[in-house]
Amino acid sequence: MKSLNPPVDELIEPFAGGAIIGLTAAFENLANKVTLIEIDPAVGAVWATVLNGGGEWLADRICQFDPTPVEVENLMAQSPDTLHDLAFQALVHNRVSRGGITAPGAGIVKNGENGRGLKSRWYPETLRRRLLDIVSIKDRIEFIAGDGLTAIRDTAHKPRAAVFIDPPYTVAGRRLYRHSEIDHEALFACASTIRGHFLMTYDDAPEVRLLAKRFGFCVGEVRMKSTHHATKTELLISRNLDWLNGA
């Protein structure tokens, strides 16, 4: 985004998840507005809570919680009555799940980092500070509960917007996400209608490369490390990747 001239007015992240790109853009003033879209109701509950007045409550609730096996089991067995309660349950689930994966069937941490078990990824003061930092810039972030493909179609006409598209991957999506089913061909077709800038990230799969070629997009490769420290190749896809070659 720093390479774009003129700079964009809005960054749209239609498959927000943890929204690291959207948050970075907001914190570093790379866009006047950031719009996050997420279809998963549990993940969406976190964003809706943090951005719509419940961020301080969630931050305090984190500091009050002791993630013992009994407390975690009791919390996960509950059916949350409120959006705030669902947000807290989702956040705890993320922190105590192996690799942060919350899809159905994902396991809970046993030994964890340095043998700390369920507390190996539980840093309440750090989590609290991160949430309050987001609260401090919430006026520049909008959250929409909805489908990513629909969001792209609805915003494709904006010439001064940039769209960061990080969909469920073709191979690992089912393992990582509750809502993993997506029409990848339809996604590429939607991307081709975007008037502004866009960047897609994908697993390095033959069908993805074929779709990129079919729609006339550029493909770049980046080396990544998985949660198990295995090195793998991921793809960056856009109309122009000159900035990547420069980097």
Secondary structure, DSSP 8 states (H G I E B T S, - for coil): -TT-SS--SEEEETT-TT-HHHHHHHHTTSSSEEEEEE--HHHHHHHHHIIIIIHHHHHHHHHH----HHHHHHHHT---SSHHHHHHHHHHHHHHBGGG--STT--B-SS-GGG-GGGGG--HHHHHHHHHHHHHTGGGEEEEES-HHHHHHHHTT-TTEEEEE----TTTHHHH-SS----HHHHHHHHTT-SSEEEEEEE--HHHHHHHHHTT-EEEEEEEE-TT--EEEEEEEES--HHHHH-
